[in-house]
Amino acid sequence: MARRTYAIVGTGGRHQMYRDALLGRFADTARLVALCDANAGRLVMSLAVARARSNESIGGYAAEQFDALLTERRPQTVIVTSMDSTHDEYICRAMAAGCDVITEKPLTISAAKLKRIVDTQARTGATLTVAFNYRYSPVRSQVKRALLDGVVGEITAVDFQWLLDTRHGADYFRRWHRNKANSGGLLVHKATHHFDLVNWWLESVPQTVHATGERRYYRPEQAERLGLGARGERCHGCAARGDCPFHFDITARDGLKAMYYDQERYDGYQRDQCVFSAAIDIEDTMSVRVRYLNGATMTYSLYAYAPWEGYRIAFNGTAGRLEHEVRESSYASGDGSAPGASLGASIRVFPHFAEPYALEPARASGGHGGGDRVMLDDLLGAASGASDPLQRRADYRAGAWSILTGIAANLSIGEGRAVQVGDLVSGLDWPDTVT
């Protein structure tokens, strides 16, 4: 059987999971043919690792050579792990060249960019998959099965709270994510996971969104409260580093030093910028109200400076209530630890007119509650495309409706009004999961 060929664009921390999987346990059915990045040093570093693990010819291409990569290497699938604001460029050019695409979340960051993706997909018919690993986590799949079994009846309302702690949450304010022009803010970059889960659990899509959001913690005033008046614009060499609880020594971590600090000379990107900088323009305290196509509503909150990491969600319905909680491991991206590993979970059902009971939560190790490995099996494995009764694989429509909640929330925050989600992008169908 001929192996499927892949190229990866973006060689930051997230690409390693795909690169190593293609060169490792999927090497019999998949072949990595090229890597591409805007940072020449990071590209060379990843190429060295890839070539050491493979006897294949793996090409290295600068960002401006992406079209040449498509022509010369002819990958069947392009995996996009670049900065969020560039996703649409690589996705659309790859689809136009006849490639299928797997992209990291979020699909993109704005309605205009999304419209370009939707139109290109309609014109080319390419398969575009969004890598929502949280869907594949066993405990979240268990919640999906319970809801499908009708344990709460028809779902009427959802209460959802997500907490990022002062290690993981702060990390978004050090990196390129700190500016909405790059990431769309946390309501797009991070909450796309959360909004997708709700769309998938409810089998619906958002209709109306109203939101509020502010930067209340990661701002200069908080630094002053902590006595950090002499701080610099980055952690490395900062005069206040001995007193700052958010000091991030990038040179003390071999992987981060090699991937980012040692490559600064190529593009000037600093991975350890001050979390209290006035240059930050994303929120850290957000609240969103959503009404869905099926009539259900959701209240959602996201805080990026909590003392613990994880989430709580409750589904209220005509037959009772299901409460689900997960505590997750904290991490800084690229620090070598498993991102979002589960530290404990619970599922409790409260039927109307009957005794409440607990479901033994499914357990799994690894990143994103064990979802990473299961997702890779589905997207890259020999059984890729197999039928899945839970419909965990997310196409571009699912990716679009998840970010539209966040895009609408950003618009609502900026204009102080409720936003009709369907008005944001034309020509977009509902995912197959919508009933």
FENJO-V860634 format. One record per backbone hydrogen bond with DSSP energy under -1.0 kcal/mol. CO is the residue of the C=O (numbers start at 0). NH is the residue of the N-H. E is the energy in kcal/mol with one decimal. If there is no record, write none. Layout:
CO NH E
CO NH E
This chain:
3 30 -2.8
4 76 -1.9
5 32 -3.3
6 78 -3.2
7 35 -1.8
8 80 -2.9
14 18 -2.8
15 19 -2.7
16 20 -1.4
17 21 -2.6
18 22 -2.1
20 25 -2.1
23 26 -1.8
25 28 -1.3
25 29 -1.9
28 3 -2.5
30 5 -2.7
32 58 -2.8
33 7 -2.1
34 60 -2.2
35 9 -3.6
38 42 -2.2
39 43 -2.2
40 44 -2.1
41 45 -2.3
42 46 -2.5
43 47 -2.2
44 48 -1.5
45 49 -2.7
46 50 -3.1
47 51 -1.5
48 52 -1.0
58 34 -2.5
60 36 -1.8
61 64 -2.0
62 65 -1.5
64 68 -2.2
65 69 -2.1
66 70 -1.9
67 71 -3.2
68 72 -2.6
75 99 -2.7
76 6 -1.8
77 101 -2.4
78 8 -2.6
79 103 -2.6
82 85 -2.2
83 86 -1.4
85 89 -1.7
86 90 -3.0
87 91 -2.5
88 92 -2.1
89 93 -2.2
90 94 -2.5
91 95 -2.4
92 96 -1.1
93 98 -2.4
94 97 -1.7
99 77 -2.5
100 128 -2.7
101 79 -2.6
102 130 -2.7
109 113 -2.2
110 114 -2.5
111 115 -1.6
112 116 -1.8
113 117 -2.9
114 118 -2.5
115 119 -2.2
116 120 -2.6
117 121 -2.1
118 122 -1.8
119 123 -2.3
120 124 -3.0
126 100 -2.8
128 102 -2.8
129 131 -1.8
130 132 -1.2
131 134 -1.1
136 140 -2.3
137 141 -1.9
138 142 -1.8
139 143 -2.0
140 144 -2.3
141 145 -2.3
142 146 -2.4
143 147 -2.5
144 148 -2.0
145 150 -1.8
146 149 -1.3
151 318 -2.8
153 317 -1.6
155 296 -1.5
156 315 -3.1
157 298 -2.3
158 313 -2.4
159 300 -1.5
160 311 -2.4
161 302 -1.7
162 309 -2.3
163 305 -2.8
164 168 -2.5
168 171 -1.1
169 172 -1.6
170 174 -1.2
173 272 -1.3
174 177 -2.0
175 178 -1.4
177 280 -2.1
178 181 -1.7
178 182 -1.7
179 183 -1.9
181 84 -1.4
184 187 -1.4
184 188 -2.9
185 190 -3.1
187 191 -1.0
189 192 -1.5
190 194 -3.3
191 195 -1.9
192 196 -2.1
193 197 -2.0
194 198 -2.4
195 199 -2.8
196 200 -3.3
197 201 -3.0
198 202 -1.4
198 203 -1.7
202 434 -1.6
204 292 -2.6
206 420 -2.7
207 290 -2.3
208 418 -3.1
209 288 -3.1
211 286 -2.6
213 283 -2.0
213 284 -2.1
216 218 -2.1
218 221 -1.0
218 222 -1.3
219 223 -1.9
220 224 -1.9
221 225 -1.6
222 227 -2.8
223 226 -1.6
227 230 -1.2
232 273 -2.0
234 237 -2.4
237 240 -1.4
239 242 -1.6
239 243 -1.2
243 246 -1.5
247 249 -1.3
248 251 -1.3
252 256 -3.1
253 257 -2.5
254 258 -2.3
255 259 -2.5
255 260 -1.2
256 261 -3.2
260 263 -1.1
262 265 -1.8
263 267 -3.1
271 234 -3.1
273 276 -1.4
276 279 -1.1
283 303 -1.9
284 213 -2.2
285 301 -2.1
286 211 -2.5
287 299 -2.8
288 209 -2.3
289 297 -2.5
290 206 -3.4
290 207 -1.7
291 294 -2.0
295 291 -3.1
296 157 -2.3
297 289 -2.5
298 159 -2.7
299 287 -3.1
300 161 -2.6
301 285 -2.3
302 163 -3.0
305 165 -1.2
308 327 -2.3
309 162 -3.3
310 325 -2.1
311 160 -2.8
312 323 -3.0
313 158 -2.3
314 321 -2.2
315 155 -3.0
315 156 -1.7
318 351 -2.2
319 316 -2.8
320 349 -3.4
321 314 -2.8
322 347 -2.9
323 312 -2.7
324 345 -2.2
325 310 -2.2
326 342 -3.8
331 334 -2.2
337 340 -1.1
338 367 -4.0
339 368 -1.2
340 328 -2.9
343 326 -2.7
345 324 -2.0
346 358 -2.6
347 322 -3.0
348 356 -2.4
349 320 -1.6
350 353 -1.0
356 348 -3.3
366 371 -1.8
367 370 -1.5
370 374 -2.8
371 375 -2.4
372 376 -2.1
373 377 -1.7
374 378 -2.9
375 379 -2.9
380 383 -1.8
382 385 -2.1
387 390 -1.7
393 129 -2.7
394 398 -2.3
395 399 -2.4
396 400 -2.5
397 401 -1.7
398 402 -1.8
399 403 -2.1
402 406 -3.3
403 407 -2.5
404 408 -2.0
405 409 -2.6
406 410 -2.0
407 411 -2.6
408 412 -2.7
409 413 -2.2
410 414 -2.2
411 415 -2.3
418 208 -2.3
419 422 -1.4
420 423 -1.9
430 433 -1.6
